[in-house]
Amino acid sequence: MYKKAKVAILLRQLNEAYILPEKDIERFYQLRQKRAVQELSKKELTELFRLIDEEEGLRIKRIKILGEIATLKGISITKLTKELGIKPAKRA
């Protein structure tokens, strides 16, 4: 496979396959906001921690893809993230 085609496939995965679904993102923020003002039920806490674990796993996959793209392009991950306009994630 040509290098440009491989990079294109990896970028698509980065933008489509390895992100938390919108409904899960919304639920995460709902639970986090609720937790800030009151105690969550055991079920809600379990759900919140599941969402956190899932996002962390996806984040690791995204970092690996960025590393693979950087290697294919012969540049550092730092330079690649600047090139792609990727900013560090905000802390949850």
C-alpha positions in Angstrom: 0.0 0.0 0.0 1.3 3.4 -0.9 2.3 5.6 2.0 -0.2 8.4 1.2 -3.0 5.8 1.1 -2.0 4.3 4.4 -1.8 7.8 6.0 -5.3 8.6 4.6 -6.7 5.3 6.1 -5.1 6.0 9.5 -6.4 9.6 9.5 -10.0 8.3 8.8 -9.6 5.9 11.7 -8.4 8.7 13.9 -11.4 10.8 13.1 -14.1 8.2 12.8 -13.4 4.9 14.5 -11.6 5.8 17.6 -13.8 8.4 19.2 -16.5 8.0 21.8 -20.0 8.2 20.4 -21.7 11.5 20.9 -24.4 10.0 23.2 -21.7 8.6 25.4 -19.9 11.9 25.5 -23.1 13.7 26.5 -23.8 11.1 29.2 -20.2 11.5 30.6 -20.7 15.2 31.0 -24.1 14.8 32.5 -22.7 12.3 35.1 -19.7 14.5 35.8 -21.9 17.6 36.3 -24.3 15.7 38.6 -21.3 14.3 40.6 -20.1 17.9 41.2 -23.3 18.8 43.0 -24.5 15.5 44.5 -23.5 11.9 45.2 -24.0 9.5 42.3 -25.7 6.2 42.7 -23.6 3.0 42.5 -25.1 2.4 39.0 -24.2 5.9 37.9 -20.7 5.6 39.3 -20.2 2.3 37.5 -21.4 3.9 34.3 -19.1 7.0 34.7 -16.1 4.8 35.3 -17.0 2.6 32.3 -17.1 5.7 30.1 -13.8 7.0 31.5 -12.2 3.6 30.8 -13.6 3.4 27.3 -12.3 7.0 26.5 -8.9 6.2 27.9 -8.7 3.1 25.7 -9.7 5.0 22.6 -7.2 7.8 23.5 -4.4 5.2 23.6 -5.4 3.9 20.2 -5.4 7.4 18.8 -1.9 8.0 20.2 -0.7 4.8 18.5 -2.2 5.9 15.2 -0.6 9.3 15.5 2.7 7.5 16.1 2.2 5.4 13.0 1.4 8.4 10.9 4.4 10.3 12.2 6.6 7.4 11.4 5.2 7.1 7.8 5.7 10.8 7.3 9.2 10.8 9.0 8.3 13.5 11.5 7.8 13.7 15.2 4.4 13.3 16.8 4.7 16.9 18.1 5.2 18.2 14.6 2.3 16.0 13.3 -0.1 17.2 15.9 0.8 20.8 15.1 0.3 20.0 11.4 -3.1 18.5 12.0 -4.1 21.2 14.5 -4.6 18.7 17.3 -4.5 20.3 20.8 -3.9 18.5 24.1 -7.2 17.2 25.6 -8.7 19.1 28.5 -8.6 17.3 31.8 -12.0 15.8 32.8 
